[in-house]
Amino acid sequence: MAAGETDVRELAGDLYRRESRRVLATLIRLLGDFDLAEEALQDAFAAAVEQWPRDGVPANPRAWLVSAGRFKAIDNLRRRARFEAAAAALARQVPEAAGGPDEDLLEDDRLRLIFTCCHPALRPDARAALTLREVCGLTTEEIARAFLASPAAVAQRIVRAKAKIREAKIPYRVPSREELPERLDAVLQVTYLVFNEGYSASTGEDLTRPDLSSEAIRLAQLLLDLLPEPEVMGLLALMLLHESRRAARTSPDGELVLLADQDRTLWDRTQIAEGTALVERALCSRRIGPYALQAAIVALHAEASSADATDWAQIAGLYGVLARADPSPVVELNRAVAVAMHKGPEAGLALIDALLAGGALADYHLAHAARADLCRRMGRTADARAAYERALELARQQPERRFLERRLKELV
């Protein structure tokens, strides 16, 4: 099918947003090198913009891009004299180009890539940064905000991780069933980081990035097929239950809607039913981990007809269990909010003030926003204003910033 240059550019842009990470994952498998694959990815899309207006859009654009990228990489290697031997070996390794890449392999490549990026030979912070960059396509700036780190530090982590994979010859494959359990924790952590960036984007005009949260859910479903462990069930349940609220989290004009104010008729009951069933399976196993506990908390929200009807006592208790199983300042912050809903804002504020005094959440905008809300509810207007202003200084997502600005204007 022939297409004009403008149409092809629009199509290529859409394909890049939807398919570039899948194409990259396959190119990494075929070429065996991250940097070479990234260069090949760019060359493939450039070739598409040049050739498709003349030759027509192929029936399977993703497969075409993989083949084009592979051939571009081989050609580039052949032009570099010092890589002649590598090019010859690579050409022998991938001789099946005429028929295009195998579609089943294409579907599995992202799972292979995430296990490679999360290999135990890599540092934990490097695993997450590399996965968010290579599997999901986040920029170093977006990853830096997710980790409260500088873009330069994140870039160094990614470069070192790629070098480690190359030098240690880390295999590009899904681990054997015997290896999977010890490799799983890092993969689950990174999958949840990907989901969180999609569910609540760290920066930008949009509150969410549905492509990322959908991809994280798809990866978790693949993992569950491979290893039906309670924590995989718990993570998938947690993401499905959160995702069920997407349609209610923003107003028609894109503004943030808090959980208490959401129209619960917009929640996706199919996802809630699937997530709740997975929670029950995970809890029945008696091997209950942090993801299953978090999913149980979100399931209680999903079951409640309103914020007032929510079982806040049980939620606060589950957060207490979670704080012992997987201690973190953010878990303690969530527990403080639940305590405030159960016992009153004074009890919650005391917990939040203690957390802020400890320093771990000093630069976390949601901690200051939570403190501001409790002060507002208690009539401490000056304290609420100061906390909202601090939250606004730290927030980078535009819908959250507009919400905080509205709260400030409402203070009297």
CORSUL-V767733 format. One record per residue. N is the residue number from 1. RES is the residue in three letters. PSI is psi in whole degrees, 0 to 359 (999 if undefined). D_LAST is the distance of its C-alpha to the last C-alpha in Angstrom with 1 decimal. Layout:
n=N res=RES psi=PSI d_last=D_LAST
n=N res=RES psi=PSI d_last=D_LAST
This chain:
n=1 res=MET psi=120 d_last=62.6
n=2 res=ALA psi=152 d_last=62.2
n=3 res=ALA psi=151 d_last=58.8
n=4 res=GLY psi=163 d_last=57.7
n=5 res=GLU psi=320 d_last=56.3
n=6 res=THR psi=316 d_last=52.7
n=7 res=ASP psi=319 d_last=52.8
n=8 res=VAL psi=320 d_last=54.1
n=9 res=ARG psi=320 d_last=51.4
n=10 res=GLU psi=317 d_last=48.8
n=11 res=LEU psi=317 d_last=50.7
n=12 res=ALA psi=321 d_last=51.1
n=13 res=GLY psi=318 d_last=47.4
n=14 res=ASP psi=317 d_last=46.6
n=15 res=LEU psi=322 d_last=49.4
n=16 res=TYR psi=317 d_last=48.1
n=17 res=ARG psi=320 d_last=44.7
n=18 res=ARG psi=327 d_last=46.2
n=19 res=GLU psi=351 d_last=49.5
n=20 res=SER psi=324 d_last=49.6
n=21 res=ARG psi=328 d_last=48.9
n=22 res=ARG psi=316 d_last=51.6
n=23 res=VAL psi=316 d_last=54.0
n=24 res=LEU psi=316 d_last=53.2
n=25 res=ALA psi=318 d_last=53.8
n=26 res=THR psi=320 d_last=57.2
n=27 res=LEU psi=325 d_last=58.1
n=28 res=ILE psi=319 d_last=57.4
n=29 res=ARG psi=316 d_last=59.8
n=30 res=LEU psi=324 d_last=62.4
n=31 res=LEU psi=339 d_last=62.2
n=32 res=GLY psi=18 d_last=61.4
n=33 res=ASP psi=128 d_last=59.1
n=34 res=PHE psi=308 d_last=55.3
n=35 res=ASP psi=319 d_last=55.6
n=36 res=LEU psi=320 d_last=58.6
n=37 res=ALA psi=321 d_last=56.8
n=38 res=GLU psi=320 d_last=53.7
n=39 res=GLU psi=318 d_last=56.0
n=40 res=ALA psi=324 d_last=57.9
n=41 res=LEU psi=313 d_last=54.8
n=42 res=GLN psi=319 d_last=53.9
n=43 res=ASP psi=322 d_last=57.5
n=44 res=ALA psi=316 d_last=57.7
n=45 res=PHE psi=324 d_last=54.7
n=46 res=ALA psi=319 d_last=56.2
n=47 res=ALA psi=322 d_last=59.5
n=48 res=ALA psi=314 d_last=57.9
n=49 res=VAL psi=327 d_last=56.4
n=50 res=GLU psi=318 d_last=59.8
n=51 res=GLN psi=326 d_last=62.1
n=52 res=TRP psi=324 d_last=60.3
n=53 res=PRO psi=330 d_last=60.4
n=54 res=ARG psi=315 d_last=64.2
n=55 res=ASP psi=347 d_last=65.1
n=56 res=GLY psi=155 d_last=62.6
n=57 res=VAL psi=128 d_last=59.8
n=58 res=PRO psi=159 d_last=61.4
n=59 res=ALA psi=326 d_last=61.3
n=60 res=ASN psi=86 d_last=59.6
n=61 res=PRO psi=322 d_last=57.4
n=62 res=ARG psi=315 d_last=56.3
n=63 res=ALA psi=321 d_last=59.9
n=64 res=TRP psi=315 d_last=60.8
n=65 res=LEU psi=320 d_last=58.1
n=66 res=VAL psi=312 d_last=59.3
n=67 res=SER psi=316 d_last=62.9
n=68 res=ALA psi=317 d_last=62.2
n=69 res=GLY psi=320 d_last=60.1
n=70 res=ARG psi=314 d_last=62.9
n=71 res=PHE psi=322 d_last=65.6
n=72 res=LYS psi=319 d_last=63.6
n=73 res=ALA psi=316 d_last=63.2
n=74 res=ILE psi=318 d_last=66.9
n=75 res=ASP psi=318 d_last=67.8
n=76 res=ASN psi=319 d_last=65.6
n=77 res=LEU psi=321 d_last=67.2
n=78 res=ARG psi=334 d_last=70.6
n=79 res=ARG psi=350 d_last=69.9
n=80 res=ARG psi=107 d_last=69.1
n=81 res=ALA psi=322 d_last=72.5
n=82 res=ARG psi=350 d_last=71.3
n=83 res=PHE psi=18 d_last=69.9
n=84 res=GLU psi=314 d_last=73.0
n=85 res=ALA psi=319 d_last=73.8
n=86 res=ALA psi=321 d_last=70.2
n=87 res=ALA psi=318 d_last=70.3
n=88 res=ALA psi=317 d_last=73.6
n=89 res=ALA psi=320 d_last=72.3
n=90 res=LEU psi=318 d_last=69.2
n=91 res=ALA psi=323 d_last=71.2
n=92 res=ARG psi=328 d_last=73.4
n=93 res=GLN psi=330 d_last=70.4
n=94 res=VAL psi=62 d_last=68.9
n=95 res=PRO psi=355 d_last=71.9
n=96 res=GLU psi=22 d_last=70.6
n=97 res=ALA psi=328 d_last=68.7
n=98 res=ALA psi=322 d_last=70.8
n=99 res=GLY psi=357 d_last=69.5
n=100 res=GLY psi=162 d_last=65.9
n=101 res=PRO psi=148 d_last=63.8
n=102 res=ASP psi=127 d_last=64.0
n=103 res=GLU psi=324 d_last=61.0
n=104 res=ASP psi=320 d_last=60.9
n=105 res=LEU psi=320 d_last=60.7
n=106 res=LEU psi=318 d_last=57.9
n=107 res=GLU psi=330 d_last=55.8
n=108 res=ASP psi=347 d_last=56.4
n=109 res=ASP psi=326 d_last=55.8
n=110 res=ARG psi=327 d_last=52.0
n=111 res=LEU psi=318 d_last=52.7
n=112 res=ARG psi=316 d_last=55.4
n=113 res=LEU psi=319 d_last=53.1
n=114 res=ILE psi=324 d_last=50.3
n=115 res=PHE psi=326 d_last=52.8
n=116 res=THR psi=314 d_last=54.2
n=117 res=CYS psi=335 d_last=50.8
n=118 res=CYS psi=24 d_last=50.1
n=119 res=HIS psi=141 d_last=53.6
n=120 res=PRO psi=344 d_last=53.7
n=121 res=ALA psi=344 d_last=55.4
n=122 res=LEU psi=151 d_last=52.2
n=123 res=ARG psi=147 d_last=49.4
n=124 res=PRO psi=317 d_last=46.5
n=125 res=ASP psi=328 d_last=44.0
n=126 res=ALA psi=323 d_last=46.6
n=127 res=ARG psi=310 d_last=47.1
n=128 res=ALA psi=315 d_last=43.6
n=129 res=ALA psi=316 d_last=43.3
n=130 res=LEU psi=319 d_last=46.6
n=131 res=THR psi=315 d_last=45.9
n=132 res=LEU psi=327 d_last=42.6
n=133 res=ARG psi=310 d_last=44.4
n=134 res=GLU psi=320 d_last=47.7
n=135 res=VAL psi=324 d_last=47.0
n=136 res=CYS psi=346 d_last=43.7
n=137 res=GLY psi=18 d_last=43.7
n=138 res=LEU psi=148 d_last=40.4
n=139 res=THR psi=163 d_last=40.4
n=140 res=THR psi=327 d_last=40.5
n=141 res=GLU psi=318 d_last=37.0
n=142 res=GLU psi=319 d_last=35.6
n=143 res=ILE psi=319 d_last=37.6
n=144 res=ALA psi=319 d_last=36.5
n=145 res=ARG psi=322 d_last=32.8
n=146 res=ALA psi=328 d_last=33.8
n=147 res=PHE psi=3 d_last=35.5
n=148 res=LEU psi=45 d_last=33.2
n=149 res=ALA psi=171 d_last=36.4
n=150 res=SER psi=150 d_last=37.6
n=151 res=PRO psi=324 d_last=39.3
n=152 res=ALA psi=319 d_last=42.4
n=153 res=ALA psi=319 d_last=42.6
n=154 res=VAL psi=317 d_last=42.3
n=155 res=ALA psi=320 d_last=45.0
n=156 res=GLN psi=320 d_last=47.3
n=157 res=ARG psi=316 d_last=46.9
n=158 res=ILE psi=316 d_last=47.8
n=159 res=VAL psi=315 d_last=50.8
n=160 res=ARG psi=322 d_last=52.1
n=161 res=ALA psi=317 d_last=51.7
n=162 res=LYS psi=318 d_last=53.8
n=163 res=ALA psi=320 d_last=56.4
n=164 res=LYS psi=316 d_last=56.6
n=165 res=ILE psi=318 d_last=57.2
n=166 res=ARG psi=312 d_last=59.9
n=167 res=GLU psi=323 d_last=61.6
n=168 res=ALA psi=357 d_last=61.6
n=169 res=LYS psi=46 d_last=62.6
n=170 res=ILE psi=127 d_last=60.0
n=171 res=PRO psi=146 d_last=61.1
n=172 res=TYR psi=85 d_last=59.2
n=173 res=ARG psi=162 d_last=59.5
n=174 res=VAL psi=132 d_last=57.9
n=175 res=PRO psi=158 d_last=59.0
n=176 res=SER psi=163 d_last=61.7
n=177 res=ARG psi=328 d_last=60.8
n=178 res=GLU psi=328 d_last=61.8
n=179 res=GLU psi=339 d_last=59.5
n=180 res=LEU psi=313 d_last=56.5
n=181 res=PRO psi=317 d_last=55.0
n=182 res=GLU psi=344 d_last=54.7
n=183 res=ARG psi=352 d_last=53.3
n=184 res=LEU psi=321 d_last=50.7
n=185 res=ASP psi=314 d_last=47.8
n=186 res=ALA psi=320 d_last=47.3
n=187 res=VAL psi=318 d_last=47.5
n=188 res=LEU psi=319 d_last=45.0
n=189 res=GLN psi=313 d_last=42.5
n=190 res=VAL psi=321 d_last=42.9
n=191 res=THR psi=320 d_last=42.8
n=192 res=TYR psi=326 d_last=39.4
n=193 res=LEU psi=318 d_last=38.1
n=194 res=VAL psi=314 d_last=39.3
n=195 res=PHE psi=315 d_last=37.6
n=196 res=ASN psi=322 d_last=34.2
n=197 res=GLU psi=327 d_last=34.4
n=198 res=GLY psi=324 d_last=35.1
n=199 res=TYR psi=326 d_last=32.5
n=200 res=SER psi=90 d_last=29.7
n=201 res=ALA psi=142 d_last=30.9
n=202 res=SER psi=332 d_last=30.1
n=203 res=THR psi=170 d_last=29.6
n=204 res=GLY psi=183 d_last=29.7
n=205 res=GLU psi=335 d_last=28.3
n=206 res=ASP psi=142 d_last=29.3
n=207 res=LEU psi=324 d_last=27.8
n=208 res=THR psi=164 d_last=31.3
n=209 res=ARG psi=89 d_last=34.9
n=210 res=PRO psi=330 d_last=36.9
n=211 res=ASP psi=320 d_last=40.2
n=212 res=LEU psi=315 d_last=39.5
n=213 res=SER psi=322 d_last=38.4
n=214 res=SER psi=320 d_last=41.3
n=215 res=GLU psi=321 d_last=43.7
n=216 res=ALA psi=318 d_last=42.5
n=217 res=ILE psi=319 d_last=43.1
n=218 res=ARG psi=319 d_last=46.5
n=219 res=LEU psi=319 d_last=47.4
n=220 res=ALA psi=324 d_last=46.5
n=221 res=GLN psi=321 d_last=48.7
n=222 res=LEU psi=317 d_last=51.5
n=223 res=LEU psi=319 d_last=51.1
n=224 res=LEU psi=323 d_last=51.2
n=225 res=ASP psi=323 d_last=54.4
n=226 res=LEU psi=319 d_last=55.8
n=227 res=LEU psi=93 d_last=54.7
n=228 res=PRO psi=62 d_last=53.4
n=229 res=GLU psi=154 d_last=51.8
n=230 res=PRO psi=321 d_last=49.0
n=231 res=GLU psi=331 d_last=46.6
n=232 res=VAL psi=317 d_last=47.3
n=233 res=MET psi=316 d_last=46.7
n=234 res=GLY psi=316 d_last=43.4
n=235 res=LEU psi=314 d_last=42.2
n=236 res=LEU psi=318 d_last=43.1
n=237 res=ALA psi=314 d_last=41.5
n=238 res=LEU psi=315 d_last=38.3
n=239 res=MET psi=319 d_last=38.2
n=240 res=LEU psi=318 d_last=39.2
n=241 res=LEU psi=319 d_last=36.6
n=242 res=HIS psi=313 d_last=33.8
n=243 res=GLU psi=333 d_last=35.3
n=244 res=SER psi=339 d_last=35.4
n=245 res=ARG psi=2 d_last=31.7
n=246 res=ARG psi=312 d_last=31.8
n=247 res=ALA psi=336 d_last=31.7
n=248 res=ALA psi=354 d_last=28.5
n=249 res=ARG psi=346 d_last=26.6
n=250 res=THR psi=151 d_last=25.7
n=251 res=SER psi=171 d_last=24.9
n=252 res=PRO psi=333 d_last=27.6
n=253 res=ASP psi=16 d_last=26.1
n=254 res=GLY psi=11 d_last=26.0
n=255 res=GLU psi=152 d_last=22.4
n=256 res=LEU psi=134 d_last=21.8
n=257 res=VAL psi=121 d_last=21.6
n=258 res=LEU psi=159 d_last=21.0
n=259 res=LEU psi=316 d_last=23.8
n=260 res=ALA psi=335 d_last=22.1
n=261 res=ASP psi=2 d_last=21.4
n=262 res=GLN psi=147 d_last=24.8
n=263 res=ASP psi=103 d_last=27.4
n=264 res=ARG psi=349 d_last=30.1
n=265 res=THR psi=344 d_last=32.8
n=266 res=LEU psi=350 d_last=32.7
n=267 res=TRP psi=143 d_last=33.7
n=268 res=ASP psi=104 d_last=37.2
n=269 res=ARG psi=335 d_last=39.2
n=270 res=THR psi=314 d_last=42.3
n=271 res=GLN psi=322 d_last=40.7
n=272 res=ILE psi=316 d_last=39.2
n=273 res=ALA psi=317 d_last=42.7
n=274 res=GLU psi=316 d_last=44.3
n=275 res=GLY psi=318 d_last=41.8
n=276 res=THR psi=320 d_last=42.0
n=277 res=ALA psi=321 d_last=45.8
n=278 res=LEU psi=321 d_last=45.8
n=279 res=VAL psi=313 d_last=43.5
n=280 res=GLU psi=319 d_last=46.0
n=281 res=ARG psi=316 d_last=48.9
n=282 res=ALA psi=317 d_last=47.4
n=283 res=LEU psi=326 d_last=46.6
n=284 res=CYS psi=342 d_last=50.0
n=285 res=SER psi=341 d_last=51.6
n=286 res=ARG psi=3 d_last=50.6
n=287 res=ARG psi=79 d_last=50.0
n=288 res=ILE psi=121 d_last=46.2
n=289 res=GLY psi=184 d_last=44.5
n=290 res=PRO psi=321 d_last=40.9
n=291 res=TYR psi=319 d_last=40.7
n=292 res=ALA psi=322 d_last=42.0
n=293 res=LEU psi=316 d_last=39.4
n=294 res=GLN psi=319 d_last=36.5
n=295 res=ALA psi=323 d_last=38.0
n=296 res=ALA psi=323 d_last=38.2
n=297 res=ILE psi=313 d_last=34.5
n=298 res=VAL psi=327 d_last=33.7
n=299 res=ALA psi=323 d_last=36.3
n=300 res=LEU psi=320 d_last=34.4
n=301 res=HIS psi=317 d_last=31.3
n=302 res=ALA psi=329 d_last=33.7
n=303 res=GLU psi=339 d_last=35.3
n=304 res=ALA psi=140 d_last=32.1
n=305 res=SER psi=342 d_last=31.3
n=306 res=SER psi=171 d_last=27.5
n=307 res=ALA psi=320 d_last=25.1
n=308 res=ASP psi=330 d_last=25.4
n=309 res=ALA psi=0 d_last=29.2
n=310 res=THR psi=143 d_last=29.5
n=311 res=ASP psi=80 d_last=31.6
n=312 res=TRP psi=330 d_last=29.2
n=313 res=ALA psi=314 d_last=31.6
n=314 res=GLN psi=323 d_last=34.3
n=315 res=ILE psi=316 d_last=32.1
n=316 res=ALA psi=320 d_last=31.1
n=317 res=GLY psi=319 d_last=34.8
n=318 res=LEU psi=323 d_last=35.9
n=319 res=TYR psi=326 d_last=33.6
n=320 res=GLY psi=318 d_last=35.2
n=321 res=VAL psi=316 d_last=38.6
n=322 res=LEU psi=322 d_last=37.6
n=323 res=ALA psi=330 d_last=36.3
n=324 res=ARG psi=325 d_last=39.8
n=325 res=ALA psi=325 d_last=41.7
n=326 res=ASP psi=74 d_last=39.8
n=327 res=PRO psi=136 d_last=37.6
n=328 res=SER psi=152 d_last=34.7
n=329 res=PRO psi=327 d_last=31.3
n=330 res=VAL psi=321 d_last=29.8
n=331 res=VAL psi=317 d_last=31.5
n=332 res=GLU psi=323 d_last=30.1
n=333 res=LEU psi=314 d_last=26.6
n=334 res=ASN psi=322 d_last=27.2
n=335 res=ARG psi=320 d_last=28.6
n=336 res=ALA psi=319 d_last=25.6
n=337 res=VAL psi=318 d_last=23.4
n=338 res=ALA psi=320 d_last=26.1
n=339 res=VAL psi=320 d_last=26.2
n=340 res=ALA psi=321 d_last=22.5
n=341 res=MET psi=330 d_last=23.1
n=342 res=HIS psi=314 d_last=26.2
n=343 res=LYS psi=355 d_last=25.5
n=344 res=GLY psi=156 d_last=21.7
n=345 res=PRO psi=329 d_last=19.0
n=346 res=GLU psi=317 d_last=20.3
n=347 res=ALA psi=319 d_last=23.7
n=348 res=GLY psi=321 d_last=22.6
n=349 res=LEU psi=322 d_last=20.4
n=350 res=ALA psi=320 d_last=23.5
n=351 res=LEU psi=318 d_last=25.6
n=352 res=ILE psi=319 d_last=23.3
n=353 res=ASP psi=321 d_last=23.0
n=354 res=ALA psi=321 d_last=26.8
n=355 res=LEU psi=315 d_last=27.3
n=356 res=LEU psi=323 d_last=25.2
n=357 res=ALA psi=330 d_last=27.1
n=358 res=GLY psi=341 d_last=30.3
n=359 res=GLY psi=342 d_last=29.6
n=360 res=ALA psi=331 d_last=30.7
n=361 res=LEU psi=18 d_last=27.3
n=362 res=ALA psi=327 d_last=26.0
n=363 res=ASP psi=20 d_last=26.2
n=364 res=TYR psi=110 d_last=25.3
n=365 res=HIS psi=328 d_last=22.1
n=366 res=LEU psi=333 d_last=21.9
n=367 res=ALA psi=316 d_last=22.0
n=368 res=HIS psi=324 d_last=18.9
n=369 res=ALA psi=320 d_last=17.2
n=370 res=ALA psi=317 d_last=18.3
n=371 res=ARG psi=318 d_last=17.1
n=372 res=ALA psi=318 d_last=13.6
n=373 res=ASP psi=318 d_last=13.7
n=374 res=LEU psi=319 d_last=15.2
n=375 res=CYS psi=320 d_last=12.7
n=376 res=ARG psi=315 d_last=9.8
n=377 res=ARG psi=334 d_last=12.2
n=378 res=MET psi=0 d_last=13.0
n=379 res=GLY psi=11 d_last=9.6
n=380 res=ARG psi=77 d_last=10.3
n=381 res=THR psi=317 d_last=7.1
n=382 res=ALA psi=317 d_last=9.4
n=383 res=ASP psi=321 d_last=12.1
n=384 res=ALA psi=317 d_last=10.5
n=385 res=ARG psi=315 d_last=9.6
n=386 res=ALA psi=320 d_last=13.2
n=387 res=ALA psi=320 d_last=14.7
n=388 res=TYR psi=319 d_last=13.4
n=389 res=GLU psi=321 d_last=14.7
n=390 res=ARG psi=318 d_last=17.9
n=391 res=ALA psi=320 d_last=18.4
n=392 res=LEU psi=324 d_last=18.0
n=393 res=GLU psi=326 d_last=20.6
n=394 res=LEU psi=335 d_last=23.0
n=395 res=ALA psi=141 d_last=22.7
n=396 res=ARG psi=347 d_last=25.5
n=397 res=GLN psi=129 d_last=25.4
n=398 res=GLN psi=317 d_last=23.8
n=399 res=PRO psi=322 d_last=22.5
n=400 res=GLU psi=320 d_last=20.7
n=401 res=ARG psi=317 d_last=19.3
n=402 res=ARG psi=323 d_last=18.0
n=403 res=PHE psi=314 d_last=16.5
n=404 res=LEU psi=322 d_last=14.7
n=405 res=GLU psi=321 d_last=13.6
n=406 res=ARG psi=318 d_last=12.2
n=407 res=ARG psi=318 d_last=10.3
n=408 res=LEU psi=318 d_last=8.8
n=409 res=LYS psi=331 d_last=7.9
n=410 res=GLU psi=342 d_last=6.3
n=411 res=LEU psi=136 d_last=3.8
n=412 res=VAL psi=999 d_last=0.0
